[in-house]
Amino acid sequence: MSSPRSPAPVVKSYEVTFFVLYREIILRDPWCDAGDDGEAYRDAQGQVAGASTYQVSVRPLVTSQPTKLELRTWDAEPESPEGSWDGCRQLELHMPTGELFVEVHTVPAMVTTELPGGPGVYGVRVYRGRYDGVEKFLIDMWWRAVLPPADDDEDFYGDSWS
């Protein structure tokens, strides 16, 4: 008889409440500060979140109201959280330094942290819900793979590596 798989422990957890005044919450590596020409934001259209190679854009339904964000980093892919969520999307994010910035356009780097696996390709799962009239996001991140040899932003999702 096999025992049930133990869930991976959370390595770090952060909770912040803030106002999103300009449409998105951004997750990125500080090394990749040139932006992505709006690619992640466009990918998030009609979704909980979207991504380019180096940036994740989380799209609140309502701006100019308090928004809660919980970020959890893991050693391995976590199980889905309990609770009622309106939406979820799983993405990938390249992290060349292994350091993460979470920011909005008016408040740079609300959260900065070193990710548990260091540099690499990370899985990112974004959940959205509404509790007591406040929009809430839960973001889980975990290390998935080493960065590809020619890590560039030209055609990551269309090449044979992915």
N, C-alpha and C positions, 0 to 999 in steps of 0.2 A: 504494500500500500504506500503510495507516494504522498508526501506531505505537501500542502499548498505552498505555492511560491511566496516567499516573504517579500513585502514591498520594499523597494529601495528607500533608504532614509534620505530625508531632505538634508542637503548639505548647508544651504543658507536660505533664509527667508526674509523678505523685506515687505513692509506695508506702508504705503503713502496715500494721502488724500490731497488732491490738488484740483485746480481748474484747468481745463483744456480750452484755450481761447482760439487756437488756430488749427482745428480739424484733426490733429493726429498726435499720437504718442509714438516716439521713435526709439527703437532699440538698435544699437550699433557698437562696433568696436571703435575706440577713439582714433585708431590709425586710419580708419576709413571715414574721414571727415569731409570729403569732397561732395558728399551727397550722391544721389542716384538718379538725378534728373526726373524725379517724381515717379519712378518705376514702381516702387513699393506702394506708394499711395494709390496709384492707378490699379495695381493688382488687388488692393483692398476694397475697391468699389463694390458695394453690395455684399461684402464679406465682413467678418469680425476683424480680420487682419490680412495683410498682404506682404510680400517680400520681394526684394531683389537679392543679389548674392550677398551684399554686405549690410543690408538694412531691413528691419521689419517695421511696418507702419500699422499701428493699431488705431481703428477708426471708431471713436465714440459716436453714439447716435445723437447725443445732445451735447452741445458745448455751452460754456458759460455757466455751468452748474458743477457742484462738487463731483469728482470722479475718484473712485477708490481703485487702487492697483495693488495686487499681491504678486510678488515675483518669488518663485522658488527655483533653486538650482539643485540638481540631482546628480548622483554618480552614474545612474542608469535610467533608461526610459521609465517614467512613472506610470502607474495605473491611472485611469480616469478618476477625477475627484468626485466625491459625493456632492449632492445638492442639485438644484435645478438651474440649468444654464440655458440661455436663449440661443447661443451659438458657440461654435468651436471651429478652429481651423489649425491644422498642423503644417508647419513650414520648416525650412532649413535656413541657417544663417552661418556664414563664414566669419570666423573670429581669428584674424591673424596674430593678435597679441594675447588673446584669452581674457582681455579686460572688457567689461560691458558697461556702456553708458545707457541709461534710460532717461529720456528728456522730452520736453515739449518746447515749442519754439520760443516761449517766453521764460522758461526756466530750464536752462541747460543742466544736464547731469543731476537730476533729482536723486538718482541711484547710481553709484559706481561700485563695481565689485569685480574681483578676480574670479573667473569661472573655475569650477573644480578640476576640469580636465586640461586647463591651459589652452593654448592655441588649437584650433580644429574646426570641424564642421559640427554645428550643434542642431539638435532637434528643438523646435520651439512649438509649443501648443498653447494657443490663446483661447480662453473661455470668456464669454460676456454674459452678464446677468444684471438684474435690477433688484435691489433689496432695500426696503424702507425708503423708496423713492430716489435712491442713489444708484447710478450706474457703477458696476464693479467689473473689473477684469482680473482674471487669474492667469498668470503666465508661468508655465513650466518650461525649464530649459535643461538639456542634458547633452553631454558629449556623445557624438555618433561616429566620427571618423576623422582621420588625419586630413589636412588640407590637400587638395589635388596638386600635383607637381607644378603646373602652370596656372596658379590661382589668379585668374583675372576675371573681370566682370563682363567680358564680351558676350559669351554665349553659354553660360554655365548650365542652364536648364535644357539646352538643346544638344549638348555634346554627349559623347558615349560614356563619359565617366559617371554621369548621374544616372 
